């Protein structure tokens, strides 16, 4: 007897909050469940049935399983429009963000992040036949943190969207994806618990300020949210059949759309493999393995399909750039953003980020990201499903591993808690789903009857009230941040376009809008889009100068549009040494006021455009005395230090040997601050001998 037949043979009496499940295989589907009626196919464990959940609640009644093709049939007949209504609600809320943006910017839509324009530039370049080349003719670079989204934007460019049109395409795409993610979140809540849970999940997702901020921003947030929610939904749909056809495919897309999505996709892959292997063991126990063993092995291998995404992606990085590490990781990772790695310093900063993330998602940070105690309720929801419904044990464990991995990996980035926590935004529908389930579990503590039904709706209603109160502020912040980008990065790009010679090369800190709108070739001094600059920038102005100087003269920036503050190396030394002409050609001040805490979406109050002067470039390489130079170590030049096995041996743990840039007697050269000693290897007169 097959496992599906055995599951279908079991009957347990449930109330209306029992999970609604469906089998997508050929061997049948689960039967509908309502108040005190027989529910079949609710347990993946052939020996243990889920315990009754209690007396029925009319509020949860009426949920029916989604048989293959059943959902579309119901929509056609108008029997189940809830998902579509919730999707429209989400799209309407996100559209309000767009309207607020237009109001802030005199009818022009401006992205609230400069990073949006980095994506647009890569998408435009890819659509023009330049594979991951930020400037025409550049080497391939890894500044696009979402490979899949780059191709999606390239498709928009091929359709004819350019300039602001491509930005509009990205925004509409993000809103549509978020709307569908909301509908899928409703279905997940309905299938896992009941219709009321699904409705509340959909409503809270639709009015989530941070999610709609990301959906309307032009970033890949909406697409990632759809793929993450879709992967979980497909897992649930295909779980009982024991054979995963489409979940691995969506898992591959999820892994390619964001590094955080890769973590969740791998966790789901493990859950799929666990389920498939368990089914195979059960078939063997029934003596029904027979000729199905090869098919079972193929099914198990198919669940590992998402693992191909990281393998292919990082192999591409290695082949194209010579390193497995993307530029963004080199620039932002706490393991590489300083000259020397100290384990204690890394743990301290990572734990600061982790505590900050926990505070945000538990509503205890003063930021309106979540209602107070939301993280605790989320964990309760996971525990409820794990204990109450054993059939979803692989899913719950995958969610625990996936969310823990996402939070841990993001916490290792120096940018973890900025930009409205955009790395976390795509996973809010799933976070909200299990939070609503946690609220549902709390309602089970209330006495049966009308009071329990009231509690079932009262607790999510309180969460809804909190979201509605926070929503206007999120919309206001969206417009305010967009206006900030307009007055700074976008304005700089337009000025450069109209005031610099056409073939000028521009060195920049914020690279997105300048590259997308200015029409000039750019060099990213932070290193997100220009290979080799991330490490140099992290080492300080001396190393950055040496990296810039190593460029062919025709590729060196003629002008710089930069600011002093982090991220990236401080630029004051370039002014002091005369690499920048002392007086800026143009100054852009931050006119949009900061918020009450002093925070702004950009880290500076003033951005200056300088003309570059490379007249003294290389003067530090000249020998101060006559004679032949047999060995030359240029301290501050990362390549020269690597060639000579240079190491700074700092005596005080935690002190960094940052580089500096100095000028004296008409000589400009880099140096390091050393507290301790330094070692290096140089060649001697004999090629076979070296000295340290």
N, C-alpha and C positions, 0 to 999 in steps of 0.2 A: 504494500500500500504506500503510495507516495506521501510525502510530508504534507502537501497541500490538501490531499484527501483527508489525512488525519486531522489537520487543523480545521478543515471544514466540518468534520464530524463532531467536533466539540461544541457544546452549547453552554453558555453561561449567561446568567441574567444580570444585566447592567442597567444603571440609570442612564439618563440622557447624556451624561458627561463622559461616557465610555468612549475611547478612541474610535473614530470612524475610519476604517481602513479599507483598502481595495487591492485586489490582485490584478496585475496587468498581464498575467500569463494566460495561456489558453485553457488552463484547468479550472477556470471559474472565478467568480468575484465574491467579495464579502457581501453579506446581506445587510439591509438597512437596519439601523438601530434607533429605537425611540424609547419612550417610557415603558419600563418593565416588559420589554419584548425580547425574544431570543436574538442574540447577536453572535454571528459566527465569524470565525476567522480573526479573532482578536488577539491571539497569542501565537508567537513564533515558537514557543516552547511546547513541544508535543506532549509533555507530561504534566505541565503546570498551567492552570488557567488563571487569568487575572481575577483577583477577588472582586466581589461586587463593590461598586463605588458608592452605593447607598441608594436612598430613595430618589425618585426622579425629580428633576427641576423643569418646570414647563418652559423656563427661559431657554433651556438648552435643547428642547425637543425639536424635532423636525429635521435634524441633520441626516443627510443620506450620503452613502459612499459614492465616490466618483468611479463609476465603471468606465472601462476604456471607451472613449468617445461620448460618455454620458454628460460631461460638463458642457461641451459645445451644444449637445442636443438640448440641454435644459436652457441654455442661453437663447437658442433659436426660438424656443417655445415660451421664453420669458419667465421660466420657473425659478431661476437662480441668478438674479441680476446683482446680487450683493457685491461680488468681487468687482464688477464693472463700476458700480456706484462708488465704491471705495477708491478705485483707481482714478476715477474722474475727480473725486475729492482731493486726492493727493496732487494731481496735475493742477487743479485750481489753486491749491495752497502754494505750490511752487511757482505758479504764474504770478501770484501776488508779489513774490520776491523779485521777479523780473520787472513788474510795474514799479515797485519801489526803487529799483536800480535806475530805471528810465527817469523817474522823477528827480532823483539825486543828480543826474547827469544830463539834464536838459534834452531828454529824448534820445540820447545815445546809450546803448548798452555797453557797459564796461565790466570786464571780469573782476571779481573781488580779490584775485590772486595773480601775481605776475607769473606763477608757475603754469597757469592756464595757457599763456602765450608760448611757453616752451613746448607744450604738447602741440599747439597749433602750428608752430614752426616745423617741428618734426613731421607732422602730418602733411603739411604743404610740400615739404621737401620729398617725402616718400611718394606723394601723389604726382610729383614732377619727375619721378624716376631716380631720386637720390636716396638710396637705402640708408636710413639712419645717419645721414650726413647733415649736420645742423646748418652749415653754410654750403653753398654749391662748391663741389670739388674737395670738401673737407675729407679727412679720414673718417671712417665709421666711428661713432661715439655712442656711449651708453647713457646719455642723459635722459632718455625717455624711460621713466620708471614703469610705464605700462606699454609693453610691446603690442598687445592686442588693440589697445585704444589708438595707438599710432596708425594702425592699419584701418581702423574705423574712420578716423579723420581723413586719412588718405583717400578713402572711398568717397567721402564728402567732397574732397577737392576734385576728384575725377568727375563728380556729378556737376561741377561748375561753381561750387561755393568757394569764394575767395575773400580775403580781408575780413571785414566784420560779418560777411555772410557765412564764413566757415565757423566763426564764433557762434552765430545764431544757430547753425546746424548742430554744434556741440551742445548748446543749451537745450534745444528742443529734444535732442536725443536723450540727454540726461533726465529730463522731466518725464518723458515717455517711459523710460526704463524704470524710474522710481515708481511710476504709476502701476506698472505691471508687477513690480516687486511687492507693492502694497496688496494687490489682489492675491498674489501667491502667499503672502503672510496670512491673509484671511483664511485661505484654504488650509494652510498648515495648522492654524489654531483649531479649525473645525474638525480636521482629521484626527489630530492628536488628542483633543479633549471634547469639543462640542461647538455648536454654531455660535453661541454667545461669546465664547472665548475667541473664536475666529473673528467675529465682528469687532470686538473690543481691540483685538490685535491690529486689525486693519485700520480702525479709526485712529488709534494712537500712533500708528506708523504714518498715516496721512498727515497728521498735524505735528509731526516731529520737526521742530525748528532746525536742529543741526542736520538732519537728513535732507530736508528740503533746501537748506543752504547749499549743501554739497551738490544736490541734483541740479540746481539752477546755476551753479558756478561755472560750468563748462569743463570741469575736471571729469575724471572717469568714475566718480562716485556713483552715479545712477546706474551705469552699466555694471559696475562691480556688485552693487546691491542686488540687481536683477540676477546675476549669475550665482551669487552666494545663496540667495533665497531659492532660486530655481534648482540649484544642486541639492539643497536639503529637501525641497518638495519632491523632486524626482526620486531621491533616496527613499522617502516615505512611501511613494507610490509603488516603487519596484521592490521594496523590501520583502513583503510577504511572499511574492512569487519566487524569491530566492535567486533571481537572475537579473542582473543590472545591465540594461542595454544602453540607456541614454545618460544615466548619471555619470559614468566615467567620461563621456564626451563633454558634457557641461563642465565637469571637473577640470578637464584640460584647459578649456576657455577661462575658467576661474583662475587657474594657476598662471596663465599668461597675462591676465589683466592687471594684477597687482601682486607684489611679493607677499603681502598679507593674505591675499586670496590663495596663494600657493600653499600656505600653512593649512588653511581650512580644507583645501582640496586633498592634501595628503592625509589629513585626519579622516576625511570621508572615505578615502581609498582604503584605509585600514579597516573602517567599519564595514565596507562592502566585502572586503576579503574575508573578514571574520564571519560574516553572514553566509557567504558562499561556501566556505570550508565547513561550517557547521551543517549546512544543508547536505553537503556531500557525505559527512559522517552519518547523518540520520538516514540517508538513502542506503548506505552500506549496512547499517543496523537492521534495515527492513529487508535486506537481501535483494534490493532493487537496483544495485549499481550496474551490473551487466555491462552492456556496450555504452553506457552513459558516462563512464569514467573519462574518456578523452574530452567529451563535451564539458564535463565539470571542470577539468583542468583548464580548458580554454576560457570558461566563464571566470575562473579564478584569475587567470592572467589578464583578462579584460578589465577586471577591477583595478589593476595596477596601471592602467593607461595614464592617469594624471601624473604619475611619476616621470613620464617622458618629458613633460613640460619643463621642469627645472633642469633636467639633463640636457635637453636641446638648447634652452636659453643660455645656460652658463657655458656650454660648449661653443655657442655662437660668440659670446663675449670673449672667450679665450682665443678663438681663431681670429676674430676681427680686431681685437685690441691688445692681445698678448697677456690678458689677465682675466681671471674669473670674476673679479670684483667690479661691479658697476660704478660709474663715476659718482653717483649719488651716495653710495655706501662709502666710498673713499673719502668723500667730503663730510658726511654727516655721522658716520658710525663713531661711537664712543671708543672703539678699539683702534681708530686710525685718525681721529681729528686733532691729535696733538703729536708733537715730535716723538715722544717716548711713551710707551704704554706701561702704565703702572696698574697692577691688578686691583689694588685698594682704591685708587682713584676711579677706575672703571666701575667697580661695585658700588661705590658711594653715589656716583652720578646716575647709574642705572636704577638704583633703588629710589633715588629722588624722583626720577621719571615714573617709576612704578607706583610710588605712593601718590604722585600727582594724578595718574590715570585712575587709580582706585578712588581718589577723592572726587574726580569728575563724575565717574559713573555711579558713585554712591550718593551723589547730590550733596556732598559735604565740603565743596571747595569754594562756594560762593558763586560758582558759574552755573547757569541754568541749563546744564546739559542733561540732568536727570532729576527726578524728584527724590527727596531725602529717603535713604534706605533702599534705593532701587537695586543696587548690586546684591544686597541681602535677599531681596525678593526674587531676583533672577536665579540665584543659587538655589533657593527654595523650590522654584519651578523646575529646575533640572532634577533636584532630588525627588520631587513628587513624581515626575514621569519615570525616573529610574526605578523607584520603589513600587509605584502603583501599576505600571504597565511594562512588564518585563520585555514585551516584544520590541520595545524601543530602546532597550539597553545599549545596543551598538551605536545608535544615533546619539544618545546622551553622552556616552563616553567620547564620541567623536567631537561633540560640541565642547566638552570640557577641555579636551586636548587642543582643539583648534583655537578656542578663545584664549586659553592660557598661552599657547604659542604665539598668537598674534600680539597679545599684550607684552609678552616677554621680548619678542623681536623688536617691536616698535620702541620699547623702553631703552633699547641700546642705541637709539638715534638722538643726536643733540637737538633735533627738531621735533621730538615726540609730542610735545604739549603746545605747539604753536599752530597757527592757521586753523583755528577752531577744531583741532583734533581731527583733521581730515583723513588721517590714516584709519581711524576707527569708524568714521561715518557710514561706510557701506554695510557694516554688519549690524546696524541698529535695528532693521526689521527682525532679525533673529533674536537679538537682545530683548527687544520689546515682546516678542512672542513668548519667550520663556518667563519674562517678568509677569505677563498677564496670566500665564499658567500658575506662577507663584501666588498671585493675588487670588486666583481661583482656589488654590489649595488652602489659603487662609480662610476663604469663605466656607470651606468644608467644616471648619471648627465651630461654626454657628449651628445652633439647633436646627433640626429639619423643619421644612415647611416654608411659610412665607418669609420668615426672617432669613433663612439661608438664601432664598432667591433674591431678597433685597441686598444681602451682603455680596452676592455674586456680581451685582451691578454697581453697588455703592463704591467698592474699592477701586475698580477701574475708572469710575466717574471722578474720583478724587485725583487720580493720576491725569485724567483728561483735563481737569480744571487747571492743574499745574502747567500742562503743556500749552493750553490756550492762553494762559497769562504770560508765558515765556515767548510765545510765537511772535507777537509784534516786535519784541526786542530783537529777535533773530532777523526779522525782515529789515528792521532799522539798521542793524549792524551790517547786513549785506549791502545796502545802499551806501552806508558810510564808508565801508571798506572799498567799495568800487570807486567812490569819489576820491579816495586817497590814492588809489592806483592811477586814476585819471590825472590828478594833479602832479603826480611824480613820474612814474615809469612811462605812461602813455604820452604825457606832455614832452618828456625828454626825447622819446622816439620821434615825435612829430617835429620837434625843433631840429634834431640832428638831420632829419630828412630834408629840411628846407634850408639849412645853413652850412652844412659841411660839403666839401668837394665830393662829387659822386663816388669816387673810388677810394675814399678814406676808410681805413680800418679803425674800429672803435673798440677799446677795451672797456669792459663793463663789469659791474658786480651783479645787478639784477638783469639777467640776460634775456628774459622772455619777450616783453613788449618791444624793447629796443630792436631786437633781431627781427621781430615779426612786422613792425610798422616802419622802421627807419629806412629799410632798403640798403643798409650798409653791412659789410662783412664785420663780424664781431669776434672778439676773443673774450671768453668767459674767465675772468680772473679767479672766480670761486672754484671753477673746474667741473661744473655739472655737465657742460656740453663741449668743453675743450679738453681733450685728453692730456694728461700729464700735469694739469694745473691744480687739481684738488689737493694732492699731497704738498705741493709747493706752497699753496696758499695757507694750508694748515701749519706750515713751519714758520710763517711770518714773512714780512716784507722783503727781507734779503733773499730768501729762496724764490719768492715770486719774481723779483727783479731778474734773477739769474735765469729763470724759466722763460721770461719774456725776452731776455737778451739772446737766448739760444735760438729764437725763431729766425728764419731768414729775414734780412732787412725789409724786404717788401711785404712781409706778413706781420711785422711788428705794428702795434696800434699807433696811429697818427694822433688820435685823441682818446681820452678816457672819460667815461661818464660813471663816476664812482662816489661813494660816501665813506666815512671813516669807520663806522661802527661794524661790529660782527653782524652777519657772517662774513668770512673772508678776512684776509690780512688787512690791518690798518694801513691807510694810504698816506699818512702824514709824512713818512720818511721819503716818499717819492717827491713831495713838494719841497721838503727841506734840502734834498740833494740836487734839485734842479732837473730830475727826470720829467717832472711836470713843470711847465711854465708857471711861475709863482702865482700870477693872477689868473683865476678861472675865466674861461671864455664866457661861461653862462652859469648862473646859479638858480636852482629850483628849490624853493622853500616849501615845507609842508604846511599848507594853508588849512587843511581840514584838521580840526582840533582832535587831540587824543581823547580817549574816554576818561572816566572819572578816576581810573586806576593808573592813568598815564600810559596806557598801552595803545599801540597802533599796528595796523597790518604791515606797515613798513618799519624797519628798525631805526630810521634816521629822521632828522629834522631838516637836513639840507643835503642836496645832491649837486655836485659840481661837475662841470664839463671842463677838462683841461686839455691843452695842446701838449703833446709829448715832444721831448727834446732828447734824442739818442746820440748827441754829439760825443759824450764822454763814455758811451757804452764800450766795455772791454778794457778800459784804462787800468782796471785793477789786475789785469793779467800780465802787465808789463813787469819785467824784472827790475828791481830798484838798483841793481849793480850790473856792470858789464860782465859778459861771459855767456856761455851756452847754458840754457835751461835743460836739465836732464830729467827733472820730475817737477810736476806742478799740481798741487792740490788746491782747489778753489773751495774753501770752506763757505758753506751757504748754498753752493750749487749741488743739488741732490744727486745729479748724475756723476759729477766729479767725486763726491763723497762715496758713492757706490763703487766707482772704479777703484778707489783707494782703500776700500774697507774701513771707512772712517766711522768712529764711534765716539760719542760724547759720554764720558763716564761721570755722571752726576753723583756727588757725594750726599746730597740731600734728597731723599726719596720724595717724589712729587714735583720737584722743581724741573721746569722744562727748558731745554736748550734752544729757545727760540732764536731765529735769525733776525739780524738787523741790517739796515742799509745806511752807509756813511759816505760822506764826501770830505776829502782833505787834499789841499794843494792840487786841485784839478783832477783828482782821482776819485772815482766812485767804485765801491766794492761792498760785497756782503760780508757778514761776520756772524758769529754766534755768541750768546751769553753762556758761559761755561762756569759752573760752580763745581770744581773738581778737576778732572783731567780729560784728555782726549787721546785716542790711539788711531793710527792709520798706517798704511803700508805704501811705501814708495819704491820705485825702481832705482837701482844703483848703476854704476858704469858697466857692470856685468849683467847681461840679460838674464842670467840664471840665478842672480842673487837679488834678494829684496831685504829691506830693513823696516822694522816697526818703530 
